[in-house]
Amino acid sequence: MNMNAKERHNAILQLIADKGMVTVTELCERFGVSDMTIRRDLSTLEGANLLRRMYGGAIAARGRSFEPPLLIRAAESTQVKAAIGAYAATLVRDGDSIALDVGTTTLQMARNLSKVRALTVITASLPIVNVLTEYADIRVVVAGGILRREEQSMVGAIAEETFQRFNVDKVFIGTAGLDAESGLTEYNLDDARVKEYLIRSGQRRILLADSGKLGRRKLARVAALKEIHELVTDDGLDDDFRAILHKFGITVHVVEVSKQNNPNVDL
């Protein structure tokens, strides 16, 4: 695999995020470079506080509570998130009332709502509000509360109360992690609490999550899998997790990223 140092560093960090740890031998085989090169890579990443070296390899430097900033997350898996967001927008009908969660994938969805008529959207996401202000036929309800500056979202009792006041047709939810035991999880407790009330506000609850988040577990629990009715994800979904979703009766929409103009829906 022919990569420059920066590409290799990003790939190493992604492997650690997925697996929790990596070995020097594994990385040498994967990237086709010497152990000296890999050790130099690990030293560089440790110096940047992005991992911790251990004998024969490295482990993650940050725990489940570390939340990558919004701007960094927005630059990750952009093609996948755009495809999921575009497909999710097709699930919205004229005259619907919906709640849109904060996050980079729901933001992509908001960018595809311009053709929906007589739509009401409730959200705690300022970037989503900024997008929807351009669409004249969408009524926007903005949750109040305390501003999370890095996330550009609202949290706290006022934001929670906003969602308690509404009963919407559909809610579209993002998540940092999803597994069978813990369900939906998030990095931040304040964010998780707002999501709890957002989920309860919807008759139909639709989760938007790329396959890289499936099987992961973060710090704060949001909702059990049984609370979700539908999942929109990409074609990286594996058979084992598909079986788990089927067990919980969740309708799965699989967007084939390589065929974005003709997404496949697996019911």
PyMOL commands that set and color helices and strands:
alter all, ss='L'
color gray80, all
select helices_A, chain A and resi 5-19+24-31+35-47+70-74+78-89+104-110+126-132+157-164+189-200+211-213+225-227+239-247+257-259
alter helices_A, ss='H'
color red, helices_A
select strands_A, chain A and resi 21-23+51-54+57-60+97-100+119-123+138-142+146-148+153-155+168-173+177-179+183-186+202-208+220-223+230-234+251-255
alter strands_A, ss='S'
color yellow, strands_A
deselect
rebuild
show_as cartoon
